[in-house]
Amino acid sequence: MNITDAAYAVAHDYPGGTESLAPRLGMSGALLRNKVNQNNTTHHLTLAEAVRMSQITGDVRIAEAIANELGYALVETPRMEECSDAAIVELMGEAWSTHGLVGTEICKTLEDGRVEHKEVERVEHRIFKHAQVLFNIAARLRGMAE
């Protein structure tokens, strides 16, 4: 998902859509709709508004899209109460699961003997998700370090 698609999705997927989210951002629903409409050339979402929108909605798709476009994976910084042996075991289970999803996607890509761009994008998406889990494990261990 590209950045503009992510901003559109975050605004429109919020409960009540742009009409509900916009007042929390200090603007009208029409203005927010224009700012997240990639076909609109006169109104643009500022970086500060994108961050605020993500904070209000709890939706990190804009940040994920930015990281993805730059070739990075987004990793949530754990809170101290989340840095425990049980949290690490839970993340390890998630890592095994996401690793399997990478393999499954690669097998699906190769099964017909052709590799298409959309298939590569799906594999990359699975790899980024797996990398996020692995980086979260490292971040939690760092949070536990004395």
N, CA, C and O atoms as a GROMACS GRO file, in nm:
protein
  584
    1MET      N    1   0.086  -0.117   0.000
    1MET     CA    2   0.000   0.000   0.000
    1MET      C    3   0.091   0.123   0.000
    1MET      O    4   0.184   0.132   0.079
    2ASN      N    5   0.062   0.219  -0.089
    2ASN     CA    6   0.143   0.340  -0.090
    2ASN      C    7   0.092   0.439   0.015
    2ASN      O    8  -0.012   0.417   0.076
    3ILE      N    9   0.165   0.547   0.034
    3ILE     CA   10   0.135   0.641   0.141
    3ILE      C   11  -0.001   0.706   0.124
    3ILE      O   12  -0.077   0.718   0.221
    4THR      N   13  -0.034   0.748   0.003
    4THR     CA   14  -0.162   0.814  -0.018
    4THR      C   15  -0.279   0.718   0.001
    4THR      O   16  -0.383   0.756   0.056
    5ASP      N   17  -0.264   0.594  -0.043
    5ASP     CA   18  -0.368   0.494  -0.019
    5ASP      C   19  -0.383   0.467   0.131
    5ASP      O   20  -0.495   0.450   0.180
    6ALA      N   21  -0.272   0.464   0.201
    6ALA     CA   22  -0.276   0.441   0.345
    6ALA      C   23  -0.349   0.554   0.416
    6ALA      O   24  -0.433   0.529   0.503
    7ALA      N   25  -0.318   0.679   0.382
    7ALA     CA   26  -0.384   0.794   0.445
    7ALA      C   27  -0.535   0.790   0.418
    7ALA      O   28  -0.616   0.814   0.508
    8TYR      N   29  -0.572   0.760   0.295
    8TYR     CA   30  -0.714   0.748   0.259
    8TYR      C   31  -0.781   0.640   0.343
    8TYR      O   32  -0.888   0.662   0.400
    9ALA      N   33  -0.718   0.523   0.351
    9ALA     CA   34  -0.775   0.411   0.424
    9ALA      C   35  -0.788   0.441   0.573
    9ALA      O   36  -0.890   0.409   0.634
   10VAL      N   37  -0.686   0.503   0.632
   10VAL     CA   38  -0.691   0.535   0.775
   10VAL      C   39  -0.807   0.629   0.804
   10VAL      O   40  -0.882   0.610   0.900
   11ALA      N   41  -0.823   0.731   0.720
   11ALA     CA   42  -0.930   0.830   0.741
   11ALA      C   43  -1.068   0.768   0.721
   11ALA      O   44  -1.160   0.793   0.799
   12HIS      N   45  -1.083   0.688   0.616
   12HIS     CA   46  -1.215   0.634   0.584
   12HIS      C   47  -1.252   0.510   0.665
   12HIS      O   48  -1.370   0.480   0.681
   13ASP      N   49  -1.153   0.438   0.716
   13ASP     CA   50  -1.181   0.318   0.797
   13ASP      C   51  -1.210   0.351   0.943
   13ASP      O   52  -1.256   0.265   1.018
   14TYR      N   53  -1.183   0.474   0.984
   14TYR     CA   54  -1.211   0.516   1.122
   14TYR      C   55  -1.362   0.505   1.144
   14TYR      O   56  -1.439   0.542   1.056
   15PRO      N   57  -1.406   0.456   1.261
   15PRO     CA   58  -1.551   0.447   1.286
   15PRO      C   59  -1.619   0.582   1.265
   15PRO      O   60  -1.586   0.681   1.331
   16GLY      N   61  -1.712   0.585   1.174
   16GLY     CA   62  -1.779   0.710   1.138
   16GLY      C   63  -1.711   0.783   1.024
   16GLY      O   64  -1.760   0.885   0.976
   17GLY      N   65  -1.597   0.728   0.979
   17GLY     CA   66  -1.526   0.784   0.863
   17GLY      C   67  -1.470   0.924   0.887
   17GLY      O   68  -1.444   0.964   1.000
   18THR      N   69  -1.454   0.996   0.778
   18THR     CA   70  -1.392   1.129   0.784
   18THR      C   71  -1.478   1.227   0.863
   18THR      O   72  -1.424   1.318   0.927
   19GLU      N   73  -1.610   1.211   0.860
   19GLU     CA   74  -1.698   1.302   0.934
   19GLU      C   75  -1.674   1.293   1.084
   19GLU      O   76  -1.686   1.392   1.156
   20SER      N   77  -1.640   1.175   1.131
   20SER     CA   78  -1.615   1.154   1.273
   20SER      C   79  -1.472   1.190   1.312
   20SER      O   80  -1.448   1.245   1.420
   21LEU      N   81  -1.376   1.160   1.224
   21LEU     CA   82  -1.235   1.185   1.254
   21LEU      C   83  -1.197   1.332   1.240
   21LEU      O   84  -1.119   1.383   1.321
   22ALA      N   85  -1.250   1.398   1.140
   22ALA     CA   86  -1.209   1.535   1.109
   22ALA      C   87  -1.218   1.633   1.227
   22ALA      O   88  -1.122   1.706   1.250
   23PRO      N   89  -1.328   1.636   1.301
   23PRO     CA   90  -1.335   1.731   1.413
   23PRO      C   91  -1.224   1.707   1.517
   23PRO      O   92  -1.178   1.801   1.581
   24ARG      N   93  -1.182   1.582   1.532
   24ARG     CA   94  -1.075   1.552   1.626
   24ARG      C   95  -0.941   1.605   1.576
   24ARG      O   96  -0.846   1.622   1.653
   25LEU      N   97  -0.933   1.631   1.444
   25LEU     CA   98  -0.814   1.689   1.384
   25LEU      C   99  -0.827   1.840   1.366
   25LEU      O  100  -0.735   1.905   1.317
   26GLY      N  101  -0.942   1.895   1.407
   26GLY     CA  102  -0.964   2.039   1.398
   26GLY      C  103  -0.999   2.086   1.257
   26GLY      O  104  -0.962   2.198   1.218
   27MET      N  105  -1.068   2.002   1.182
   27MET     CA  106  -1.108   2.043   1.046
   27MET      C  107  -1.243   1.982   1.013
   27MET      O  108  -1.295   1.898   1.088
   28SER      N  109  -1.299   2.023   0.901
   28SER     CA  110  -1.428   1.969   0.857
   28SER      C  111  -1.408   1.835   0.787
   28SER      O  112  -1.298   1.802   0.741
   29GLY      N  113  -1.515   1.759   0.780
   29GLY     CA  114  -1.510   1.631   0.709
   29GLY      C  115  -1.474   1.650   0.562
   29GLY      O  116  -1.399   1.571   0.506
   30ALA      N  117  -1.529   1.755   0.500
   30ALA     CA  118  -1.501   1.782   0.359
   30ALA      C  119  -1.352   1.812   0.338
   30ALA      O  120  -1.292   1.765   0.241
   31LEU      N  121  -1.294   1.890   0.428
   31LEU     CA  122  -1.151   1.923   0.414
   31LEU      C  123  -1.065   1.798   0.430
   31LEU      O  124  -0.971   1.778   0.353
   32LEU      N  125  -1.096   1.714   0.529
   32LEU     CA  126  -1.019   1.591   0.546
   32LEU      C  127  -1.034   1.500   0.425
   32LEU      O  128  -0.936   1.442   0.378
   33ARG      N  129  -1.155   1.486   0.374
   33ARG     CA  130  -1.175   1.405   0.253
   33ARG      C  131  -1.088   1.456   0.139
   33ARG      O  132  -1.027   1.377   0.067
   34ASN      N  133  -1.082   1.588   0.122
   34ASN     CA  134  -0.998   1.647   0.016
   34ASN      C  135  -0.851   1.620   0.042
   34ASN      O  136  -0.776   1.590  -0.052
   35LYS      N  137  -0.808   1.629   0.166
   35LYS     CA  138  -0.666   1.610   0.198
   35LYS      C  139  -0.620   1.467   0.175
   35LYS      O  140  -0.503   1.445   0.142
   36VAL      N  141  -0.708   1.369   0.191
   36VAL     CA  142  -0.667   1.229   0.172
   36VAL      C  143  -0.706   1.176   0.033
   36VAL      O  144  -0.682   1.059   0.002
   37ASN      N  145  -0.766   1.261  -0.048
   37ASN     CA  146  -0.804   1.223  -0.185
   37ASN      C  147  -0.682   1.244  -0.275
   37ASN      O  148  -0.641   1.358  -0.297
   38GLN      N  149  -0.626   1.136  -0.328
   38GLN     CA  150  -0.504   1.149  -0.408
   38GLN      C  151  -0.528   1.218  -0.541
   38GLN      O  152  -0.433   1.256  -0.609
   39ASN      N  153  -0.654   1.237  -0.580
   39ASN     CA  154  -0.685   1.309  -0.703
   39ASN      C  155  -0.700   1.459  -0.681
   39ASN      O  156  -0.716   1.535  -0.776
   40ASN      N  157  -0.696   1.501  -0.556
   40ASN     CA  158  -0.710   1.643  -0.524
   40ASN      C  159  -0.571   1.707  -0.526
   40ASN      O  160  -0.480   1.659  -0.459
   41THR      N  161  -0.556   1.813  -0.602
   41THR     CA  162  -0.425   1.878  -0.615
   41THR      C  163  -0.413   2.006  -0.534
   41THR      O  164  -0.307   2.069  -0.534
   42THR      N  165  -0.520   2.047  -0.464
   42THR     CA  166  -0.516   2.174  -0.392
   42THR      C  167  -0.504   2.160  -0.241
   42THR      O  168  -0.461   2.253  -0.173
   43HIS      N  169  -0.542   2.046  -0.187
   43HIS     CA  170  -0.536   2.025  -0.042
   43HIS      C  171  -0.447   1.904  -0.015
   43HIS      O  172  -0.459   1.801  -0.082
   44HIS      N  173  -0.358   1.916   0.082
   44HIS     CA  174  -0.264   1.807   0.113
   44HIS      C  175  -0.256   1.787   0.264
   44HIS      O  176  -0.261   1.882   0.341
   45LEU      N  177  -0.244   1.662   0.303
   45LEU     CA  178  -0.227   1.626   0.443
   45LEU      C  179  -0.084   1.660   0.484
   45LEU      O  180   0.010   1.617   0.418
   46THR      N  181  -0.068   1.736   0.591
   46THR     CA  182   0.066   1.768   0.638
   46THR      C  183   0.123   1.650   0.716
   46THR      O  184   0.048   1.560   0.756
   47LEU      N  185   0.252   1.649   0.737
   47LEU     CA  186   0.314   1.543   0.817
   47LEU      C  187   0.257   1.542   0.958
   47LEU      O  188   0.228   1.436   1.014
   48ALA      N  189   0.242   1.661   1.016
   48ALA     CA  190   0.188   1.670   1.152
   48ALA      C  191   0.046   1.615   1.158
   48ALA      O  192   0.010   1.547   1.254
   49GLU      N  193  -0.035   1.643   1.056
   49GLU     CA  194  -0.172   1.590   1.053
   49GLU      C  195  -0.172   1.439   1.036
   49GLU      O  196  -0.254   1.370   1.097
   50ALA      N  197  -0.081   1.387   0.956
   50ALA     CA  198  -0.072   1.242   0.937
   50ALA      C  199  -0.035   1.174   1.069
   50ALA      O  200  -0.091   1.070   1.103
   51VAL      N  201   0.059   1.231   1.142
   51VAL     CA  202   0.098   1.175   1.272
   51VAL      C  203  -0.019   1.183   1.369
   51VAL      O  204  -0.050   1.086   1.438
   52ARG      N  205  -0.085   1.297   1.374
   52ARG     CA  206  -0.198   1.314   1.467
   52ARG      C  207  -0.312   1.217   1.432
   52ARG      O  208  -0.374   1.159   1.520
   53MET      N  209  -0.338   1.200   1.303
   53MET     CA  210  -0.441   1.108   1.258
   53MET      C  211  -0.407   0.966   1.302
   53MET      O  212  -0.495   0.891   1.346
   54SER      N  213  -0.281   0.929   1.290
   54SER     CA  214  -0.238   0.796   1.332
   54SER      C  215  -0.251   0.779   1.484
   54SER      O  216  -0.290   0.672   1.531
   55GLN      N  217  -0.218   0.884   1.559
   55GLN     CA  218  -0.231   0.878   1.705
   55GLN      C  219  -0.377   0.862   1.747
   55GLN      O  220  -0.409   0.781   1.833
   56ILE      N  221  -0.464   0.939   1.686
   56ILE     CA  222  -0.606   0.935   1.722
   56ILE      C  223  -0.667   0.800   1.687
   56ILE      O  224  -0.742   0.743   1.767
   57THR      N  225  -0.637   0.750   1.569
   57THR     CA  226  -0.699   0.626   1.522
   57THR      C  227  -0.630   0.501   1.577
   57THR      O  228  -0.691   0.394   1.581
   58GLY      N  229  -0.504   0.515   1.618
   58GLY     CA  230  -0.426   0.398   1.660
   58GLY      C  231  -0.387   0.312   1.540
   58GLY      O  232  -0.350   0.196   1.556
   59ASP      N  233  -0.396   0.369   1.421
   59ASP     CA  234  -0.371   0.298   1.296
   59ASP      C  235  -0.236   0.342   1.240
   59ASP      O  236  -0.215   0.460   1.213
   60VAL      N  237  -0.144   0.247   1.225
   60VAL     CA  238  -0.007   0.281   1.184
   60VAL      C  239   0.020   0.256   1.035
   60VAL      O  240   0.135   0.251   0.993
   61ARG      N  241  -0.085   0.240   0.956
   61ARG     CA  242  -0.064   0.210   0.814
   61ARG      C  243   0.012   0.318   0.739
   61ARG      O  244   0.086   0.287   0.646
   62ILE      N  245  -0.004   0.444   0.778
   62ILE     CA  246   0.072   0.551   0.710
   62ILE      C  247   0.221   0.534   0.738
   62ILE      O  248   0.302   0.541   0.646
   63ALA      N  249   0.256   0.514   0.864
   63ALA     CA  250   0.396   0.492   0.900
   63ALA      C  251   0.452   0.367   0.834
   63ALA      O  252   0.566   0.366   0.788
   64GLU      N  253   0.372   0.260   0.830
   64GLU     CA  254   0.416   0.137   0.764
   64GLU      C  255   0.441   0.159   0.616
   64GLU      O  256   0.537   0.107   0.559
   65ALA      N  257   0.353   0.237   0.552
   65ALA     CA  258   0.369   0.265   0.409
   65ALA      C  259   0.496   0.346   0.383
   65ALA      O  260   0.568   0.321   0.287
   66ILE      N  261   0.524   0.444   0.470
   66ILE     CA  262   0.647   0.523   0.456
   66ILE      C  263   0.768   0.432   0.472
   66ILE      O  264   0.860   0.436   0.390
   67ALA      N  265   0.768   0.352   0.577
   67ALA     CA  266   0.881   0.261   0.601
   67ALA      C  267   0.898   0.166   0.484
   67ALA      O  268   1.010   0.144   0.438
   68ASN      N  269   0.789   0.110   0.436
   68ASN     CA  270   0.795   0.014   0.324
   68ASN      C  271   0.851   0.080   0.198
   68ASN      O  272   0.935   0.020   0.130
   69GLU      N  273   0.807   0.201   0.167
   69GLU     CA  274   0.856   0.270   0.047
   69GLU      C  275   1.006   0.302   0.056
   69GLU      O  276   1.073   0.314  -0.046
   70LEU      N  277   1.056   0.314   0.179
   70LEU     CA  278   1.199   0.341   0.198
   70LEU      C  279   1.281   0.215   0.219
   70LEU      O  280   1.402   0.221   0.237
   71GLY      N  281   1.213   0.099   0.217
   71GLY     CA  282   1.283  -0.028   0.233
   71GLY      C  283   1.309  -0.067   0.378
   71GLY      O  284   1.402  -0.141   0.407
   72TYR      N  285   1.226  -0.016   0.468
   72TYR     CA  286   1.242  -0.047   0.610
   72TYR      C  287   1.118  -0.119   0.662
   72TYR      O  288   1.013  -0.119   0.597
   73ALA      N  289   1.131  -0.180   0.778
   73ALA     CA  290   1.018  -0.241   0.846
   73ALA      C  291   0.992  -0.161   0.973
   73ALA      O  292   1.085  -0.122   1.043
   74LEU      N  293   0.868  -0.137   1.002
   74LEU     CA  294   0.828  -0.061   1.119
   74LEU      C  295   0.825  -0.154   1.240
   74LEU      O  296   0.769  -0.263   1.233
   75VAL      N  297   0.884  -0.111   1.350
   75VAL     CA  298   0.887  -0.192   1.471
   75VAL      C  299   0.832  -0.109   1.586
   75VAL      O  300   0.879   0.002   1.612
   76GLU      N  301   0.732  -0.163   1.654
   76GLU     CA  302   0.675  -0.094   1.768
   76GLU      C  303   0.770  -0.104   1.887
   76GLU      O  304   0.823  -0.211   1.916
   77THR      N  305   0.792   0.007   1.953
   77THR     CA  306   0.877   0.009   2.071
   77THR      C  307   0.796  -0.047   2.189
   77THR      O  308   0.691   0.007   2.222
   78PRO      N  309   0.845  -0.154   2.252
   78PRO     CA  310   0.766  -0.215   2.359
   78PRO      C  311   0.768  -0.130   2.486
   78PRO      O  312   0.864  -0.059   2.515
   79ARG      N  313   0.658  -0.142   2.561
   79ARG     CA  314   0.653  -0.078   2.693
   79ARG      C  315   0.716  -0.176   2.792
   79ARG      O  316   0.717  -0.297   2.768
   80MET      N  317   0.768  -0.126   2.899
   80MET     CA  318   0.839  -0.210   2.997
   80MET      C  319   0.754  -0.326   3.046
   80MET      O  320   0.806  -0.436   3.065
   81GLU      N  321   0.624  -0.304   3.066
   81GLU     CA  322   0.539  -0.412   3.116
   81GLU      C  323   0.522  -0.524   3.013
   81GLU      O  324   0.478  -0.634   3.046
   82GLU      N  325   0.558  -0.495   2.887
   82GLU     CA  326   0.548  -0.597   2.782
   82GLU      C  327   0.678  -0.675   2.766
   82GLU      O  328   0.683  -0.769   2.685
   83CYS      N  329   0.781  -0.640   2.840
   83CYS     CA  330   0.912  -0.705   2.827
   83CYS      C  331   0.922  -0.815   2.933
   83CYS      O  332   0.971  -0.792   3.044
   84SER      N  333   0.875  -0.933   2.896
   84SER     CA  334   0.877  -1.045   2.990
   84SER      C  335   0.908  -1.173   2.913
   84SER      O  336   0.901  -1.177   2.790
   85ASP      N  337   0.941  -1.276   2.988
   85ASP     CA  338   0.966  -1.407   2.925
   85ASP      C  339   0.843  -1.453   2.847
   85ASP      O  340   0.855  -1.506   2.737
   86ALA      N  341   0.724  -1.434   2.904
   86ALA     CA  342   0.601  -1.477   2.838
   86ALA      C  343   0.581  -1.401   2.707
   86ALA      O  344   0.536  -1.459   2.608
   87ALA      N  345   0.613  -1.273   2.706
   87ALA     CA  346   0.599  -1.193   2.583
   87ALA      C  347   0.695  -1.243   2.476
   87ALA      O  348   0.660  -1.247   2.358
   88ILE      N  349   0.815  -1.282   2.515
   88ILE     CA  350   0.913  -1.334   2.420
   88ILE      C  351   0.864  -1.467   2.361
   88ILE      O  352   0.875  -1.490   2.241
   89VAL      N  353   0.811  -1.555   2.446
   89VAL     CA  354   0.760  -1.683   2.398
   89VAL      C  355   0.644  -1.659   2.300
   89VAL      O  356   0.635  -1.725   2.197
   90GLU      N  357   0.556  -1.566   2.334
   90GLU     CA  358   0.444  -1.534   2.245
   90GLU      C  359   0.495  -1.482   2.110
   90GLU      O  360   0.444  -1.522   2.006
   91LEU      N  361   0.595  -1.395   2.113
   91LEU     CA  362   0.652  -1.344   1.989
   91LEU      C  363   0.723  -1.452   1.909
   91LEU      O  364   0.720  -1.450   1.786
   92MET      N  365   0.786  -1.546   1.977
   92MET     CA  366   0.851  -1.656   1.906
   92MET      C  367   0.746  -1.738   1.829
   92MET      O  368   0.770  -1.779   1.716
   93GLY      N  369   0.633  -1.762   1.892
   93GLY     CA  370   0.524  -1.833   1.823
   93GLY      C  371   0.477  -1.755   1.701
   93GLY      O  372   0.452  -1.813   1.595
   94GLU      N  373   0.465  -1.624   1.716
   94GLU     CA  374   0.427  -1.540   1.603
   94GLU      C  375   0.533  -1.544   1.493
   94GLU      O  376   0.500  -1.544   1.375
   95ALA      N  377   0.661  -1.547   1.533
   95ALA     CA  378   0.770  -1.553   1.435
   95ALA      C  379   0.764  -1.682   1.354
   95ALA      O  380   0.783  -1.680   1.233
   96TRP      N  381   0.737  -1.794   1.420
   96TRP     CA  382   0.725  -1.921   1.348
   96TRP      C  383   0.608  -1.915   1.249
   96TRP      O  384   0.617  -1.965   1.137
   97SER      N  385   0.499  -1.853   1.294
   97SER     CA  386   0.381  -1.841   1.208
   97SER      C  387   0.411  -1.755   1.086
   97SER      O  388   0.379  -1.793   0.974
   98THR      N  389   0.470  -1.638   1.107
   98THR     CA  390   0.498  -1.548   0.994
   98THR      C  391   0.603  -1.607   0.902
   98THR      O  392   0.600  -1.584   0.781
   99HIS      N  393   0.698  -1.683   0.959
   99HIS     CA  394   0.798  -1.750   0.875
   99HIS      C  395   0.728  -1.849   0.781
   99HIS      O  396   0.762  -1.858   0.663
  100GLY      N  397   0.633  -1.922   0.834
  100GLY     CA  398   0.556  -2.016   0.753
  100GLY      C  399   0.476  -1.947   0.644
  100GLY      O  400   0.463  -1.999   0.533
  101LEU      N  401   0.423  -1.829   0.675
  101LEU     CA  402   0.346  -1.754   0.575
  101LEU      C  403   0.436  -1.707   0.461
  101LEU      O  404   0.391  -1.701   0.346
  102VAL      N  405   0.562  -1.673   0.491
  102VAL     CA  406   0.657  -1.637   0.386
  102VAL      C  407   0.676  -1.757   0.293
  102VAL      O  408   0.668  -1.743   0.171
  103GLY      N  409   0.702  -1.873   0.350
  103GLY     CA  410   0.722  -1.993   0.270
  103GLY      C  411   0.601  -2.029   0.187
  103GLY      O  412   0.614  -2.066   0.070
  104THR      N  413   0.484  -2.018   0.246
  104THR     CA  414   0.360  -2.047   0.173
  104THR      C  415   0.344  -1.954   0.054
  104THR      O  416   0.306  -1.997  -0.055
  105GLU      N  417   0.372  -1.826   0.074
  105GLU     CA  418   0.357  -1.728  -0.034
  105GLU      C  419   0.458  -1.754  -0.145
  105GLU      O  420   0.425  -1.738  -0.263
  106ILE      N  421   0.579  -1.792  -0.110
  106ILE     CA  422   0.680  -1.825  -0.211
  106ILE      C  423   0.636  -1.947  -0.291
  106ILE      O  424   0.648  -1.948  -0.414
  107CYS      N  425   0.587  -2.049  -0.224
  107CYS     CA  426   0.539  -2.169  -0.294
  107CYS      C  427   0.425  -2.135  -0.390
  107CYS      O  428   0.423  -2.184  -0.502
  108LYS      N  429   0.330  -2.052  -0.346
  108LYS     CA  430   0.219  -2.011  -0.433
  108LYS      C  431   0.271  -1.934  -0.554
  108LYS      O  432   0.219  -1.949  -0.665
  109THR      N  433   0.374  -1.853  -0.534
  109THR     CA  434   0.432  -1.775  -0.643
  109THR      C  435   0.496  -1.864  -0.748
  109THR      O  436   0.486  -1.837  -0.868
  110LEU      N  437   0.562  -1.968  -0.704
  110LEU     CA  438   0.637  -2.054  -0.796
  110LEU      C  439   0.558  -2.170  -0.854
  110LEU      O  440   0.606  -2.234  -0.948
  111GLU      N  441   0.439  -2.199  -0.802
  111GLU     CA  442   0.369  -2.321  -0.842
  111GLU      C  443   0.329  -2.325  -0.990
  111GLU      O  444   0.320  -2.434  -1.046
  112ASP      N  445   0.305  -2.212  -1.055
  112ASP     CA  446   0.268  -2.214  -1.196
  112ASP      C  447   0.386  -2.193  -1.290
  112ASP      O  448   0.369  -2.185  -1.412
  113GLY      N  449   0.506  -2.183  -1.234
  113GLY     CA  450   0.626  -2.167  -1.315
  113GLY      C  451   0.651  -2.025  -1.364
  113GLY      O  452   0.748  -2.001  -1.436
  114ARG      N  453   0.565  -1.931  -1.325
  114ARG     CA  454   0.582  -1.791  -1.363
  114ARG      C  455   0.583  -1.705  -1.238
  114ARG      O  456   0.514  -1.735  -1.140
  115VAL      N  457   0.661  -1.599  -1.242
  115VAL     CA  458   0.664  -1.505  -1.130
  115VAL      C  459   0.615  -1.370  -1.181
  115VAL      O  460   0.674  -1.311  -1.271
  116GLU      N  461   0.506  -1.324  -1.122
  116GLU     CA  462   0.447  -1.196  -1.161
  116GLU      C  463   0.480  -1.090  -1.056
  116GLU      O  464   0.506  -1.121  -0.940
  117HIS      N  465   0.478  -0.963  -1.099
  117HIS     CA  466   0.511  -0.853  -1.008
  117HIS      C  467   0.421  -0.851  -0.885
  117HIS      O  468   0.468  -0.827  -0.773
  118LYS      N  469   0.291  -0.874  -0.903
  118LYS     CA  470   0.199  -0.872  -0.788
  118LYS      C  471   0.231  -0.985  -0.690
  118LYS      O  472   0.210  -0.970  -0.570
  119GLU      N  473   0.282  -1.097  -0.742
  119GLU     CA  474   0.320  -1.208  -0.655
  119GLU      C  475   0.444  -1.171  -0.573
  119GLU      O  476   0.452  -1.202  -0.455
  120VAL      N  477   0.538  -1.104  -0.637
  120VAL     CA  478   0.659  -1.059  -0.566
  120VAL      C  479   0.620  -0.961  -0.456
  120VAL      O  480   0.675  -0.965  -0.346
  121GLU      N  481   0.525  -0.872  -0.486
  121GLU     CA  482   0.479  -0.776  -0.385
  121GLU      C  483   0.418  -0.848  -0.265
  121GLU      O  484   0.438  -0.807  -0.151
  122ARG      N  485   0.343  -0.956  -0.290
  122ARG     CA  486   0.284  -1.033  -0.180
  122ARG      C  487   0.393  -1.101  -0.097
  122ARG      O  488   0.384  -1.105   0.025
  123VAL      N  489   0.495  -1.155  -0.165
  123VAL     CA  490   0.607  -1.218  -0.093
  123VAL      C  491   0.678  -1.112  -0.009
  123VAL      O  492   0.708  -1.136   0.108
  124GLU      N  493   0.706  -0.997  -0.068
  124GLU     CA  494   0.773  -0.889   0.005
  124GLU      C  495   0.692  -0.848   0.127
  124GLU      O  496   0.749  -0.825   0.234
  125HIS      N  497   0.561  -0.837   0.112
  125HIS     CA  498   0.475  -0.800   0.225
  125HIS      C  499   0.488  -0.901   0.339
  125HIS      O  500   0.500  -0.863   0.455
  126ARG      N  501   0.487  -1.031   0.304
  126ARG     CA  502   0.503  -1.135   0.407
  126ARG      C  503   0.640  -1.126   0.473
  126ARG      O  504   0.652  -1.143   0.594
  127ILE      N  505   0.744  -1.099   0.393
  127ILE     CA  506   0.879  -1.086   0.448
  127ILE      C  507   0.887  -0.969   0.544
  127ILE      O  508   0.945  -0.981   0.652
  128PHE      N  509   0.830  -0.854   0.506
  128PHE     CA  510   0.832  -0.737   0.594
  128PHE      C  511   0.759  -0.766   0.724
  128PHE      O  512   0.806  -0.728   0.831
  129LYS      N  513   0.644  -0.834   0.716
  129LYS     CA  514   0.571  -0.868   0.839
  129LYS      C  515   0.654  -0.961   0.928
  129LYS      O  516   0.656  -0.944   1.050
  130HIS      N  517   0.723  -1.057   0.868
  130HIS     CA  518   0.807  -1.149   0.944
  130HIS      C  519   0.923  -1.071   1.009
  130HIS      O  520   0.954  -1.092   1.126
  131ALA      N  521   0.985  -0.982   0.932
  131ALA     CA  522   1.095  -0.902   0.986
  131ALA      C  523   1.049  -0.816   1.104
  131ALA      O  524   1.122  -0.800   1.201
  132GLN      N  525   0.928  -0.763   1.095
  132GLN     CA  526   0.875  -0.682   1.205
  132GLN      C  527   0.869  -0.764   1.334
  132GLN      O  528   0.906  -0.715   1.440
  133VAL      N  529   0.823  -0.886   1.323
  133VAL     CA  530   0.814  -0.972   1.441
  133VAL      C  531   0.953  -0.998   1.498
  133VAL      O  532   0.973  -0.990   1.619
  134LEU      N  533   1.049  -1.028   1.412
  134LEU     CA  534   1.185  -1.054   1.459
  134LEU      C  535   1.245  -0.931   1.526
  134LEU      O  536   1.310  -0.943   1.630
  135PHE      N  537   1.224  -0.814   1.467
  135PHE     CA  538   1.276  -0.690   1.528
  135PHE      C  539   1.206  -0.661   1.660
  135PHE      O  540   1.267  -0.605   1.751
  136ASN      N  541   1.077  -0.697   1.670
  136ASN     CA  542   1.007  -0.680   1.797
  136ASN      C  543   1.067  -0.768   1.906
  136ASN      O  544   1.076  -0.727   2.021
  137ILE      N  545   1.107  -0.889   1.870
  137ILE     CA  546   1.173  -0.977   1.968
  137ILE      C  547   1.300  -0.911   2.018
  137ILE      O  548   1.325  -0.906   2.138
  138ALA      N  549   1.381  -0.860   1.926
  138ALA     CA  550   1.506  -0.793   1.965
  138ALA      C  551   1.478  -0.672   2.054
  138ALA      O  552   1.548  -0.649   2.152
  139ALA      N  553   1.376  -0.594   2.018
  139ALA     CA  554   1.342  -0.474   2.096
  139ALA      C  555   1.296  -0.512   2.237
  139ALA      O  556   1.331  -0.445   2.334
  140ARG      N  557   1.219  -0.618   2.248
  140ARG     CA  558   1.173  -0.662   2.381
  140ARG      C  559   1.288  -0.713   2.465
  140ARG      O  560   1.296  -0.685   2.585
  141LEU      N  561   1.378  -0.788   2.403
  141LEU     CA  562   1.495  -0.834   2.478
  141LEU      C  563   1.580  -0.716   2.524
  141LEU      O  564   1.633  -0.715   2.635
  142ARG      N  565   1.593  -0.616   2.436
  142ARG     CA  566   1.668  -0.496   2.475
  142ARG      C  567   1.601  -0.427   2.594
  142ARG      O  568   1.668  -0.376   2.683
  143GLY      N  569   1.466  -0.427   2.594
  143GLY     CA  570   1.393  -0.368   2.705
  143GLY      C  571   1.411  -0.445   2.834
  143GLY      O  572   1.395  -0.388   2.942
  144MET      N  573   1.443  -0.572   2.825
  144MET     CA  574   1.463  -0.654   2.944
  144MET      C  575   1.608  -0.648   2.996
  144MET      O  576   1.635  -0.686   3.110
  145ALA      N  577   1.699  -0.597   2.912
  145ALA     CA  578   1.840  -0.595   2.949
  145ALA      C  579   1.862  -0.508   3.073
  145ALA      O  580   1.800  -0.403   3.089
  146GLU      N  581   1.950  -0.554   3.157
  146GLU     CA  582   1.979  -0.480   3.282
  146GLU      C  583   2.100  -0.394   3.269
  146GLU      O  584   2.138  -0.325   3.365
   0.00000   0.00000   0.00000
